[in-house]
Amino acid sequence: MSSLALEIDHVMQRIAAPKAMRLERLLRDGLALALSEEERDAVAAPVHQHQDWLMRLNALRNSVGTGKAGTSTEAILDDLRSERA
């Protein structure tokens, strides 16, 4: 994985979901400009699937939420990763 991809992945994990979705859209738009039409079509299909999945995930999170603040999944995973190092 390139350093740019790692940096993007790191940022995507740290920012809020709405900002992450906007950043992803911007990055995919940039990729579409750089790719041929055939390559764009191959990249575009998973975007819609990913967006649909994110909407379903958000609905699920809202349906099971307790309304109480707790430790985020990302924080738990970061804590587990730090124990391995």
Contacts in CASP RR format, 6 or more apart in sequence:
PFRMAT RR
TARGET T0000
AUTHOR 0000-0000-0000
METHOD contacts of the structure
MODEL  1
MSSLALEIDHVMQRIAAPKAMRLERLLRDGLALALSEEERDAVAAPVHQH
QDWLMRLNALRNSVGTGKAGTSTEAILDDLRSERA
1 9 0 8 1.000
8 23 0 8 1.000
8 27 0 8 1.000
11 23 0 8 1.000
12 20 0 8 1.000
12 23 0 8 1.000
12 24 0 8 1.000
13 74 0 8 1.000
15 23 0 8 1.000
17 54 0 8 1.000
17 58 0 8 1.000
21 51 0 8 1.000
21 54 0 8 1.000
24 50 0 8 1.000
28 43 0 8 1.000
28 44 0 8 1.000
28 47 0 8 1.000
31 40 0 8 1.000
31 43 0 8 1.000
32 40 0 8 1.000
32 43 0 8 1.000
32 44 0 8 1.000
35 43 0 8 1.000
END
